Amino acid sequence: MEAKYISNQPFLTEEEKSEFERQYQLTANVQKTYAQIILEIMMEMGIGAKEAEELTGLNRNLFHHLDELGGSILKRFVISIGVGFELDVHSTEYILESCGMRFNVNDRLDRAYIHLLEEYKGKDIETCNAILRDLGVEGKDMLGELERGIYTPRKK
């Protein structure tokens, strides 16, 4: 077999290299809490709590009080943030790991979340919840924290 040599011509565009650097900077310091990571991502994106709420389906109070929170956060909330902020699966798992969680590829729900992050980046929370529903995910495991499902008015 004959050895092949890599061309000296650049393969990646400046945009692709910049995106790699941006993703790397999000996870460059492993000593951060999930709140610090999320706040830094919000600062980098130039968004506040109101826009974060719109992107993730999570209550804006969660984002207003991130720096006050200790303890943990629900996995589906981290996935909601990953989807809403258009993070890749690795950046989302970095946030999960900062609160002592990780993806389990043998778990159907985690596999569905991974599938969303890998295959449907850029889709809104409602679309992602429809995808999760089609994959067999229900109720409490859906993204966001607002009431989910088909609205039916209460009978008086």
N, C-alpha and C positions, 0 to 999 in steps of 0.2 A: 504494500500500500504506500502510495506516495504522500509525503507530508504536504499539507496545504498551509499557506501563510495568510495571516490576516492583513488585509489592506490597511494602508496608513490613513485612508480616508475616514473621516468620522462617520459612524453609523447612527448614533443617537443625535437627535436635534437638540438645540439649546433648551427647548421647552421640556423635552423628556429628561434631560439631565437636571433641570431645575425642579421638576416634579419629584425625581428621586431624592434630591437634596431636601426638599420640603418634607417628604415622608420620613426621611432619616432624622431630621431635626425634631420631629414629633416624639420620637422614641429614644433620643440620644442619652437621656439621663434616667436610669432605672430606679433611682431613689425617690421619684415623685409619687405623690398620692394621686388617686383617680381624680380628685377635685382639681389639683394643680394641673394635671394633664388636660382636662376638659377646658379649664379656664384659659390655658395657653392656646389651645386650638381655637377657641372663640376669639381670643385677641388676634391671632393670626388671620382668621377669617374676617375680622372686623365686624363681628356681630355681637349684639347684646342678648339679654334674656328673652325679650319679646320675639326676636327673630329665631332664636334657638327653639322657643316653644313652637313656632310655626313649622320649623323644619323637622322637629322630632316628635311632635304630638305630646310632649311632656309639659307639665305645668311650669310656667316661667319661674315660680318660686324656687323650684329645684335649682335653677341656674343663678337666681339672685343670692342664694344662700350656700352655694357650693363651698366657699371658703370657710364656712362655719361647720360644715358637716364633718362628722367623723364616721367611723364604722364602715358600713358597706352600702352598696346600691344594688338593686335588683338586676339580674342578668339581662332581662328584657329591656330595661332602661338603658343599659350600656349598648345593646344592639340598636335600640331606637336612635341613640346618639350617633353610632357608627353609620347607620343608614342615612339619617338626616344630614349629617356633616359630610357625607360621601367619603367616608374612610374606607380603606381596604381592610381585608380580614385580619392582616397582621397588626395594623394600628388599633383595631378594635380589640383584638386579643391582648394587646399591650395594656389597654385600659382595664380589661377583665383581670389580668394578672396583678395589676396594682391593687386590686381589692380581693386577691386571693382566689380568683376563679380562673377557669380556662375552658376552652371548647373541648368537648369529648366527642370525637368523630364517630364513636359507637352509639351515641345517643341520637335518636331520631330528631328531636327538637333542635339540638345543637347543629346537627347536619343541615336542617332547614335554614337556620340562621346563617350558617356558613355559605350555603347556596345563594341566599339573598345577597350577601355582601360580595360574593364573587361574580355572580351572573347578572345582577340587577342594580348595579351601582348607578346612582343618579335618579332612581325612581323615588317618588314621594311615599310617605308613610302609608297612605290609604292603599296605593297600588301594592306595596310590599305586604300589607295585611291581607289583601285579596290573594296574593301569591301564597302566603302562609296558609290561608284557608284551603286553597286548592291542594296544598301539600299535607293537609290533615291536621293542621295546628288550630286550636280553638281557644276561645275565651281569654283566660288569664295570661296566656303565653303570647298574645298578640302584642304588637308594638304600640308605643305611646301609653298614655294613661287615661285618655278620655274614653267615654263610653263607646264601646264598639258593637258592631252588628247592625242589623236592620232595625230602624226605628219603628216602633209601634206605639201609638198613643195609648195612654192609660184609659181604662173604662171607668166611668163615674158611677 
